[in-house]
Amino acid sequence: MNAAALKELQAPLKDKYREDPASAIITLKAEGNLGEGISCKVETGKAIVEAGLHPATGGTGMLACSGDMLLEALVACAGVTLQAVSTAIGIEIKNGTVKAAGDLDFRGTLGVSKEAPVGFKNIRLDFILESNATAEQLESLAKLTERYCVVYQTLAKGVPVETNYYSA
């Protein structure tokens, strides 16, 4: 896809959202069913993924780890956003890899230490790009990718999370 095709694809949506801002508010949803043992089956839209305990918390390593899935969502979103931005601003990316890594202290999630945080202490997102872009173009690409990546912004800014429990 080139910049003109991307603009043509997105122009009607942008116009619609300018004219009717409420139409731009979309609720994304995910659902999982509690599985055998300590697991949860999540339908991704393309497949069903069964998540379970990470080996550092007693899991076998045979089921997906939700922490890995979070990093995978970040990589996917950042990669797609980078490609859309590079296309829109005319930067050719010949090849590239997006990597995410995050550090966890499992003492927190296992309740071993109240001082240890539950969740990622930090996350690193790396882009290894093969491109003829100048340093200035890459800096612009980085800023715009960070600005428009939904998962990146959600993690970086944090959002309120409301929980509800219902009896079936």
Backbone as ProteinMPNN parsed JSONL, in Angstrom:
{"seq_chain_A": "MNAAALKELQAPLKDKYREDPASAIITLKAEGNLGEGISCKVETGKAIVEAGLHPATGGTGMLACSGDMLLEALVACAGVTLQAVSTAIGIEIKNGTVKAAGDLDFRGTLGVSKEAPVGFKNIRLDFILESNATAEQLESLAKLTERYCVVYQTLAKGVPVETNYYSA", "coords_chain_A": {"N_chain_A": [[0.847, -1.171, 0.0], [0.463, 2.275, -0.716], [1.043, 5.785, 0.16], [-1.021, 7.344, -0.977], [-3.075, 5.456, -1.433], [-3.574, 4.655, 1.203], [-4.459, 7.072, 2.337], [-6.759, 7.445, 0.778], [-8.252, 5.259, 1.603], [-8.643, 5.863, 4.324], [-9.747, 8.427, 4.38], [-12.683, 8.723, 4.102], [-13.472, 7.718, 6.584], [-12.193, 9.446, 8.406], [-13.499, 11.842, 7.722], [-16.14, 11.179, 8.433], [-15.813, 10.843, 11.215], [-15.078, 13.403, 11.961], [-17.401, 14.833, 11.355], [-19.308, 13.485, 12.868], [-18.502, 12.989, 15.832], [-19.21, 11.106, 17.832], [-19.505, 8.729, 16.469], [-17.007, 7.718, 16.266], [-16.391, 6.472, 18.583], [-15.779, 3.414, 19.659], [-16.409, 0.283, 21.09], [-14.222, -2.108, 22.011], [-14.016, -5.6, 22.588], [-13.287, -8.411, 24.653], [-13.4, -11.846, 25.494], [-13.332, -14.584, 27.696], [-13.346, -18.041, 28.621], [-13.384, -19.803, 31.628], [-11.12, -22.394, 32.11], [-9.968, -25.843, 32.243], [-8.275, -26.875, 35.21], [-6.071, -24.353, 36.14], [-6.719, -22.135, 34.076], [-7.619, -20.106, 31.226], [-9.65, -19.733, 28.453], [-9.33, -17.788, 25.674], [-10.918, -16.128, 23.087], [-9.555, -14.948, 20.202], [-10.512, -13.852, 17.897], [-9.387, -14.825, 15.677], [-8.462, -17.221, 16.481], [-8.519, -19.568, 19.221], [-7.015, -18.981, 22.24], [-5.379, -20.48, 24.883], [-4.751, -19.506, 28.034], [-2.551, -19.672, 30.827], [-0.903, -20.33, 33.971], [2.278, -18.803, 34.336], [5.502, -20.345, 34.134], [7.078, -19.356, 36.253], [5.277, -19.025, 38.24], [4.317, -21.462, 38.818], [3.254, -22.713, 36.617], [3.181, -24.914, 33.702], [4.292, -24.071, 31.369], [3.157, -24.787, 29.042], [0.872, -23.488, 28.339], [-0.348, -20.332, 27.098], [1.082, -17.296, 28.3], [-0.318, -14.598, 29.973], [1.079, -12.246, 30.36], [3.026, -12.382, 28.359], [1.254, -12.248, 26.235], [0.313, -9.645, 26.488], [2.647, -8.19, 25.856], [2.936, -9.118, 23.254], [0.653, -8.021, 22.085], [1.358, -5.336, 22.247], [3.625, -5.287, 20.547], [2.403, -6.062, 18.12], [0.537, -3.958, 17.702], [2.222, -1.699, 17.699], [3.853, -2.333, 15.524], [2.03, -2.389, 13.35], [1.095, 0.24, 13.5], [3.488, 1.676, 13.068], [3.989, 0.921, 10.402], [1.747, 2.02, 9.108], [2.094, 4.75, 9.663], [4.634, 5.203, 8.506], [4.025, 4.707, 5.854], [2.125, 6.733, 5.397], [3.672, 9.066, 5.681], [5.601, 8.748, 3.833], [7.978, 7.235, 4.198], [10.141, 4.722, 3.378], [10.172, 1.466, 4.487], [12.157, -1.173, 4.336], [12.524, -3.57, 5.61], [11.895, -4.948, 8.824], [11.915, -5.354, 12.417], [10.075, -5.69, 15.376], [10.437, -5.553, 18.798], [9.5, -6.449, 22.089], [10.114, -6.294, 25.526], [9.743, -7.049, 28.923], [10.121, -6.523, 32.436], [9.42, -8.476, 35.236], [8.7, -8.944, 38.674], [8.189, -11.699, 40.245], [7.688, -12.131, 42.908], [5.815, -10.331, 43.736], [3.311, -11.001, 42.452], [2.919, -13.502, 43.516], [2.545, -12.953, 46.127], [4.651, -12.969, 47.906], [6.206, -10.841, 48.67], [5.283, -7.732, 49.847], [6.415, -5.415, 49.033], [7.286, -5.82, 46.491], [6.273, -5.036, 43.237], [3.14, -5.854, 41.637], [2.901, -6.89, 38.465], [4.341, -5.501, 35.424], [7.521, -4.063, 35.857], [8.909, -2.462, 34.152], [8.896, -1.771, 30.633], [10.403, -2.46, 27.546], [10.594, -1.317, 24.253], [11.637, -2.081, 21.133], [12.687, -1.151, 17.884], [13.951, -2.428, 14.997], [15.058, -1.406, 12.112], [15.267, -1.575, 8.58], [16.009, 0.788, 6.409], [16.078, 3.644, 4.224], [15.757, 6.005, 5.458], [16.389, 9.224, 6.885], [18.052, 10.337, 9.913], [16.487, 12.316, 11.049], [13.988, 11.809, 9.859], [13.481, 9.271, 10.912], [13.258, 9.92, 13.602], [10.929, 11.449, 13.565], [9.166, 9.466, 12.674], [9.282, 7.738, 14.868], [8.174, 9.347, 16.949], [5.57, 9.775, 15.941], [4.628, 7.143, 15.709], [4.623, 6.316, 18.39], [2.764, 8.161, 19.333], [0.346, 7.459, 18.041], [-0.116, 4.761, 18.505], [-2.29, 2.57, 19.903], [-2.088, 0.578, 21.984], [0.439, 1.138, 23.06], [0.044, 3.809, 23.998], [-1.991, 3.336, 25.873], [-0.684, 1.736, 27.762], [1.458, 3.437, 28.48], [0.213, 5.742, 29.488], [-1.702, 4.778, 31.187], [-4.915, 3.718, 32.276], [-8.134, 4.069, 33.804], [-9.465, 1.135, 35.246], [-12.325, -0.669, 35.496], [-13.833, -3.042, 37.542], [-16.199, -5.685, 37.711], [-18.197, -8.066, 39.341], [-20.272, -10.788, 38.795], [-22.925, -12.95, 39.664], [-23.715, -15.982, 38.179]], "CA_chain_A": [[0.0, 0.0, 0.0], [1.223, 3.521, -0.718], [0.423, 6.864, 0.928], [-2.273, 7.751, -1.619], [-4.075, 4.421, -1.182], [-3.909, 4.722, 2.622], [-5.276, 8.275, 2.527], [-8.05, 7.182, 0.15], [-8.934, 4.306, 2.465], [-8.99, 6.445, 5.614], [-10.41, 9.73, 4.245], [-14.104, 8.719, 4.468], [-13.595, 7.498, 8.027], [-11.821, 10.695, 9.071], [-14.597, 12.785, 7.487], [-17.27, 10.734, 9.256], [-15.515, 11.095, 12.62], [-15.112, 14.861, 12.159], [-18.806, 15.253, 11.293], [-20.051, 12.823, 13.934], [-17.485, 12.465, 16.757], [-19.687, 9.943, 18.582], [-19.35, 7.519, 15.657], [-15.627, 7.252, 16.402], [-16.26, 5.755, 19.849], [-16.036, 1.991, 19.421], [-16.056, -0.552, 22.237], [-13.607, -3.396, 21.695], [-14.347, -6.546, 23.645], [-12.632, -9.717, 24.707], [-14.113, -12.741, 26.393], [-12.664, -15.855, 27.922], [-14.044, -19.023, 29.444], [-12.5, -20.476, 32.563], [-10.853, -23.732, 31.609], [-9.516, -26.904, 33.142], [-7.177, -26.473, 36.078], [-5.978, -22.9, 36.25], [-6.549, -21.641, 32.716], [-8.722, -19.322, 30.664], [-9.634, -19.796, 26.995], [-9.677, -16.482, 25.124], [-11.111, -16.119, 21.643], [-8.868, -13.769, 19.675], [-11.099, -13.431, 16.635], [-8.77, -15.678, 14.657], [-8.191, -18.521, 17.088], [-8.718, -19.589, 20.665], [-5.756, -19.093, 22.953], [-5.576, -20.889, 26.264], [-3.738, -18.907, 28.904], [-2.412, -20.308, 32.131], [0.155, -19.82, 34.834], [3.66, -18.752, 33.863], [6.316, -21.272, 34.923], [7.582, -18.72, 37.474], [4.219, -19.069, 39.243], [3.88, -22.845, 38.966], [2.719, -23.257, 35.367], [4.015, -25.878, 32.979], [4.855, -23.45, 30.173], [2.436, -25.308, 27.884], [-0.199, -22.553, 28.021], [0.1, -18.956, 26.867], [1.195, -16.433, 29.477], [-0.996, -13.344, 29.679], [2.111, -11.208, 30.266], [3.542, -12.482, 26.987], [0.203, -11.785, 25.333], [0.32, -8.184, 26.572], [3.784, -7.733, 25.059], [2.622, -9.433, 21.85], [-0.303, -7.0, 21.638], [2.137, -4.113, 22.056], [4.426, -5.468, 19.331], [1.503, -6.047, 16.963], [-0.017, -2.615, 17.526], [3.31, -0.795, 17.328], [4.289, -2.682, 14.173], [1.018, -1.928, 12.397], [1.1, 1.708, 13.544], [4.707, 2.116, 12.397], [3.818, 0.755, 8.955], [0.766, 2.999, 8.637], [2.716, 6.076, 9.738], [5.702, 5.303, 7.502], [3.343, 4.808, 4.557], [1.484, 8.044, 5.292], [4.644, 10.165, 5.554], [6.506, 8.461, 2.727], [9.247, 6.616, 4.584], [10.178, 3.326, 2.952], [10.75, 0.483, 5.409], [12.414, -2.376, 3.54], [12.39, -4.723, 6.484], [11.957, -4.491, 10.202], [11.523, -6.216, 13.522], [9.648, -4.986, 16.583], [10.625, -6.429, 19.953], [9.112, -5.912, 23.391], [10.567, -7.078, 26.674], [9.339, -6.421, 30.177], [10.64, -7.164, 33.644], [8.451, -8.766, 36.29], [9.195, -9.526, 39.917], [7.099, -12.611, 40.574], [7.372, -12.11, 44.337], [4.6, -9.536, 43.894], [2.101, -11.731, 42.063], [2.759, -14.664, 44.403], [2.314, -12.491, 47.495], [5.821, -13.252, 48.731], [6.701, -9.56, 49.174], [4.374, -6.61, 49.602], [7.204, -4.35, 48.415], [7.461, -6.129, 45.072], [5.054, -4.677, 42.497], [2.459, -6.842, 40.819], [2.886, -6.353, 37.107], [5.631, -5.145, 34.84], [8.258, -2.936, 36.433], [9.216, -1.626, 32.991], [8.775, -2.435, 29.33], [11.259, -1.89, 26.502], [10.083, -1.551, 22.916], [12.726, -1.823, 20.192], [12.417, -1.242, 16.455], [15.157, -2.629, 14.197], [14.505, -1.095, 10.798], [16.099, -1.428, 7.396], [15.369, 1.887, 5.709], [16.949, 4.728, 3.763], [15.307, 7.209, 6.143], [17.387, 10.013, 7.603], [17.862, 10.334, 11.364], [15.353, 13.205, 11.32], [12.778, 11.091, 9.464], [13.265, 8.195, 11.885], [12.797, 10.558, 14.834], [9.524, 11.775, 13.319], [8.461, 8.184, 12.63], [9.193, 7.257, 16.249], [7.214, 10.181, 17.685], [4.226, 9.536, 15.443], [4.256, 5.769, 16.059], [4.272, 6.332, 19.812], [1.562, 8.984, 19.518], [-0.86, 6.85, 17.499], [-0.246, 3.338, 18.855], [-3.286, 2.431, 20.968], [-1.593, -0.216, 23.112], [1.531, 1.915, 23.657], [-0.524, 4.922, 24.753], [-2.731, 2.795, 27.008], [0.292, 1.328, 28.773], [2.263, 4.574, 28.919], [-0.599, 6.699, 30.244], [-2.558, 4.098, 32.158], [-6.335, 4.065, 32.204], [-8.909, 3.445, 34.882], [-10.049, -0.171, 34.935], [-13.463, -0.953, 36.385], [-14.127, -4.467, 37.613], [-17.519, -6.059, 38.198], [-18.354, -9.503, 39.516], [-21.684, -11.153, 38.732], [-23.247, -14.35, 39.909], [-24.424, -16.523, 37.008]], "C_chain_A": [[0.895, 1.239, 0.0], [0.432, 4.599, 0.024], [-0.927, 7.265, 0.339], [-3.389, 6.741, -1.341], [-4.523, 4.439, 0.282], [-4.811, 5.924, 2.897], [-6.667, 8.081, 1.946], [-8.893, 6.247, 1.014], [-9.456, 4.981, 3.736], [-9.777, 7.749, 5.515], [-11.897, 9.689, 4.61], [-14.333, 8.512, 5.971], [-13.279, 8.772, 8.795], [-12.93, 11.738, 8.92], [-15.793, 12.451, 8.386], [-17.036, 11.092, 10.724], [-15.474, 12.589, 12.933], [-16.557, 15.354, 12.244], [-19.624, 14.693, 12.452], [-19.055, 12.184, 14.91], [-17.932, 11.217, 17.523], [-19.507, 8.645, 17.791], [-17.94, 6.945, 15.737], [-15.403, 6.468, 17.697], [-16.723, 4.318, 19.631], [-15.613, 1.222, 20.671], [-15.489, -1.867, 21.726], [-13.854, -4.323, 22.87], [-13.497, -7.793, 23.541], [-13.395, -10.555, 25.716], [-13.325, -14.028, 26.518], [-13.516, -16.75, 28.786], [-13.036, -19.712, 30.343], [-12.367, -21.926, 32.148], [-10.468, -24.706, 32.69], [-8.343, -26.408, 33.979], [-7.196, -24.97, 36.275], [-5.665, -22.373, 34.866], [-7.775, -20.843, 32.296], [-8.585, -19.341, 29.157], [-10.173, -18.481, 26.445], [-9.792, -16.597, 23.612], [-10.519, -14.828, 21.103], [-9.516, -13.203, 18.429], [-10.561, -14.278, 15.495], [-8.538, -17.087, 15.179], [-8.562, -18.446, 18.559], [-7.368, -19.842, 21.311], [-6.075, -19.486, 24.387], [-4.411, -20.371, 27.098], [-3.727, -19.614, 30.243], [-1.29, -19.676, 32.919], [1.505, -19.846, 34.129], [4.465, -19.745, 34.703], [6.862, -20.668, 36.224], [6.526, -18.657, 38.574], [3.63, -20.469, 39.385], [3.298, -23.466, 37.709], [3.699, -24.196, 34.685], [4.746, -25.239, 31.8], [4.157, -23.916, 28.907], [1.3, -24.376, 27.446], [0.381, -21.156, 27.83], [0.143, -18.197, 28.193], [0.565, -15.087, 29.125], [-0.012, -12.171, 29.628], [2.748, -11.195, 28.884], [2.523, -11.94, 25.997], [0.109, -10.259, 25.34], [1.453, -7.614, 25.727], [3.546, -7.999, 23.573], [1.629, -8.425, 21.278], [0.412, -5.676, 21.39], [2.954, -4.178, 20.775], [3.537, -5.374, 18.09], [0.996, -4.64, 16.68], [1.066, -1.636, 17.066], [3.794, -1.069, 15.914], [3.322, -2.192, 13.111], [1.011, -0.402, 12.341], [2.317, 2.263, 12.83], [4.553, 2.019, 10.885], [2.826, 1.761, 8.393], [1.377, 4.395, 8.611], [3.782, 6.224, 8.658], [5.109, 5.429, 6.102], [2.779, 6.215, 4.36], [2.486, 9.175, 5.082], [5.742, 9.868, 4.535], [7.879, 7.951, 3.096], [9.188, 5.149, 4.183], [10.876, 2.484, 4.011], [10.91, -0.795, 4.596], [12.166, -3.642, 4.338], [12.45, -4.212, 7.914], [11.498, -5.543, 11.187], [11.139, -5.321, 14.695], [9.768, -5.979, 17.729], [10.161, -5.714, 21.211], [9.62, -6.866, 24.462], [10.155, -6.322, 27.932], [9.834, -7.226, 31.358], [9.55, -7.278, 34.696], [9.186, -9.297, 37.508], [8.066, -10.402, 40.443], [6.831, -12.737, 42.07], [6.078, -11.338, 44.584], [3.345, -10.341, 43.608], [1.86, -12.97, 42.923], [2.544, -14.267, 45.857], [3.462, -12.772, 48.439], [6.345, -11.972, 49.377], [5.713, -8.46, 48.825], [5.102, -5.446, 48.945], [7.392, -4.575, 46.918], [6.167, -5.802, 44.324], [4.454, -5.89, 41.793], [2.358, -6.229, 39.43], [4.284, -6.002, 36.645], [6.238, -3.954, 35.56], [8.628, -1.946, 35.339], [9.063, -2.472, 31.737], [9.667, -1.697, 28.35], [10.697, -2.289, 25.141], [11.155, -1.134, 21.929], [12.255, -2.041, 18.759], [13.759, -1.378, 15.745], [14.702, -2.515, 12.746], [15.575, -1.028, 9.727], [15.39, -0.399, 6.517], [16.419, 2.879, 5.246], [16.61, 6.045, 4.451], [16.468, 7.9, 6.847], [17.107, 9.906, 9.102], [16.657, 11.2, 11.74], [14.032, 12.528, 10.968], [12.452, 9.978, 10.461], [12.771, 8.757, 13.214], [11.311, 10.919, 14.71], [8.669, 10.508, 13.315], [8.252, 7.645, 14.045], [8.135, 8.035, 17.029], [5.778, 9.89, 17.258], [3.737, 8.121, 15.766], [3.833, 5.705, 17.518], [2.954, 7.07, 20.037], [0.285, 8.248, 19.105], [-1.051, 5.363, 17.815], [-1.142, 3.201, 20.092], [-2.729, 1.702, 22.19], [-0.463, 0.53, 23.82], [0.964, 3.031, 24.54], [-1.282, 4.441, 25.987], [-1.775, 2.392, 28.127], [1.039, 2.53, 29.344], [1.473, 5.534, 29.808], [-1.396, 6.042, 31.355], [-3.995, 4.574, 32.01], [-7.045, 3.459, 33.411], [-9.486, 2.105, 34.399], [-11.125, -0.442, 35.98], [-13.691, -2.446, 36.385], [-15.505, -4.681, 38.199], [-17.561, -7.575, 38.314], [-19.847, -9.806, 39.588], [-21.839, -12.627, 39.038], [-24.088, -14.847, 38.739], [-25.698, -17.218, 37.419]], "O_chain_A": [[1.951, 1.254, 0.634], [-0.695, 4.367, 0.461], [-1.878, 7.502, 1.083], [-4.519, 7.13, -1.046], [-5.706, 4.261, 0.573], [-5.81, 5.806, 3.607], [-7.653, 8.503, 2.55], [-10.105, 6.427, 1.136], [-10.574, 4.708, 4.175], [-10.42, 8.141, 6.489], [-12.347, 10.549, 5.367], [-15.271, 9.062, 6.548], [-14.0, 9.141, 9.721], [-13.262, 12.437, 9.878], [-16.378, 13.333, 9.015], [-17.94, 11.583, 11.4], [-15.799, 12.998, 14.048], [-16.895, 16.181, 13.091], [-20.53, 15.357, 12.957], [-18.791, 10.984, 14.831], [-17.105, 10.358, 17.829], [-19.373, 7.575, 18.384], [-17.707, 5.81, 15.321], [-14.345, 5.867, 17.884], [-17.911, 4.054, 19.443], [-14.557, 1.498, 21.24], [-16.192, -2.648, 21.085], [-13.898, -3.88, 24.018], [-13.05, -8.171, 22.458], [-13.965, -10.032, 26.674], [-12.724, -14.499, 25.553], [-14.317, -16.275, 29.591], [-11.976, -20.149, 29.894], [-13.357, -22.603, 31.87], [-10.616, -24.441, 33.883], [-7.523, -25.618, 33.511], [-8.246, -24.389, 36.549], [-4.502, -22.183, 34.511], [-8.826, -20.904, 32.934], [-7.526, -19.005, 28.627], [-11.314, -18.103, 26.708], [-8.889, -17.097, 22.942], [-10.932, -13.737, 21.499], [-9.092, -12.151, 17.95], [-11.215, -14.425, 14.463], [-8.43, -18.035, 14.401], [-8.882, -17.375, 19.073], [-6.67, -20.797, 20.971], [-6.942, -18.889, 25.025], [-3.256, -20.744, 26.895], [-4.754, -20.091, 30.727], [-0.791, -18.607, 32.566], [1.829, -20.795, 33.415], [4.141, -19.962, 35.87], [7.086, -21.394, 37.192], [6.829, -18.283, 39.707], [2.575, -20.647, 39.995], [2.887, -24.626, 37.728], [4.876, -24.266, 35.038], [5.713, -25.805, 31.29], [4.52, -23.491, 27.81], [0.822, -24.466, 26.315], [1.458, -20.841, 28.336], [-0.667, -18.438, 29.088], [0.885, -14.503, 28.09], [-0.257, -11.198, 28.915], [2.983, -10.133, 28.308], [2.88, -11.257, 25.037], [-0.147, -9.651, 24.301], [1.25, -6.666, 24.968], [3.92, -7.184, 22.73], [1.747, -8.02, 20.121], [0.103, -4.974, 20.428], [2.971, -3.222, 20.0], [3.878, -4.69, 17.125], [1.026, -4.185, 15.536], [0.845, -0.841, 16.153], [4.113, -0.135, 15.179], [3.738, -1.644, 12.09], [0.931, 0.182, 11.26], [2.2, 3.22, 12.066], [4.943, 2.937, 10.163], [3.043, 2.3, 7.308], [1.196, 5.137, 7.646], [3.836, 7.244, 7.971], [5.628, 6.168, 5.265], [2.934, 6.814, 3.295], [2.187, 10.142, 4.381], [6.694, 10.636, 4.392], [8.848, 8.207, 2.382], [8.288, 4.42, 4.601], [12.019, 2.751, 4.384], [9.925, -1.425, 4.212], [11.67, -4.644, 3.821], [13.007, -3.144, 8.17], [10.792, -6.489, 10.839], [11.799, -4.318, 14.967], [9.268, -7.101, 17.649], [10.398, -4.518, 21.38], [9.558, -8.086, 24.312], [10.217, -5.094, 27.978], [9.952, -8.45, 31.292], [8.854, -6.311, 35.005], [10.178, -10.016, 37.382], [7.101, -9.902, 41.02], [5.857, -13.376, 42.47], [5.334, -11.642, 45.516], [2.419, -10.366, 44.42], [0.726, -13.433, 43.043], [2.38, -15.127, 46.722], [3.267, -12.81, 49.654], [6.865, -12.003, 50.492], [5.351, -8.277, 47.663], [4.46, -4.575, 48.357], [7.63, -3.629, 46.167], [5.089, -6.238, 44.728], [5.161, -6.821, 41.408], [1.781, -5.155, 39.263], [5.268, -6.178, 37.364], [5.56, -2.964, 35.838], [8.657, -0.737, 35.57], [9.095, -3.702, 31.775], [9.692, -0.467, 28.32], [10.367, -3.452, 24.91], [11.544, 0.034, 21.886], [11.524, -2.986, 18.464], [14.62, -0.509, 15.89], [14.046, -3.413, 12.217], [16.659, -0.487, 9.948], [14.326, -0.663, 5.957], [17.514, 2.947, 5.804], [17.125, 7.093, 4.063], [17.397, 7.257, 7.335], [16.043, 9.437, 9.506], [15.898, 10.854, 12.645], [13.056, 12.661, 11.706], [11.29, 9.768, 10.81], [11.948, 8.13, 13.88], [10.537, 10.715, 15.645], [7.579, 10.485, 13.887], [7.173, 7.154, 14.376], [7.293, 7.436, 17.697], [4.882, 9.772, 18.094], [2.559, 7.927, 16.064], [2.806, 5.11, 17.847], [2.127, 6.643, 20.844], [-0.749, 8.401, 19.755], [-2.06, 4.777, 17.423], [-0.793, 3.657, 21.181], [-2.89, 2.174, 23.316], [-0.414, 0.552, 25.05], [1.362, 3.175, 25.696], [-1.217, 5.079, 27.038], [-2.027, 2.673, 29.298], [1.229, 2.627, 30.557], [2.012, 6.075, 30.773], [-1.727, 6.684, 32.352], [-4.238, 5.726, 31.651], [-6.6, 2.454, 33.964], [-9.936, 1.991, 33.259], [-10.865, -0.442, 37.183], [-13.737, -3.06, 35.319], [-15.932, -3.941, 39.085], [-17.015, -8.282, 37.467], [-20.589, -9.17, 40.336], [-20.979, -13.442, 38.703], [-25.063, -14.202, 38.354], [-26.422, -17.733, 36.567]]}, "name": "protein", "num_of_chains": 1, "seq": "MNAAALKELQAPLKDKYREDPASAIITLKAEGNLGEGISCKVETGKAIVEAGLHPATGGTGMLACSGDMLLEALVACAGVTLQAVSTAIGIEIKNGTVKAAGDLDFRGTLGVSKEAPVGFKNIRLDFILESNATAEQLESLAKLTERYCVVYQTLAKGVPVETNYYSA"}
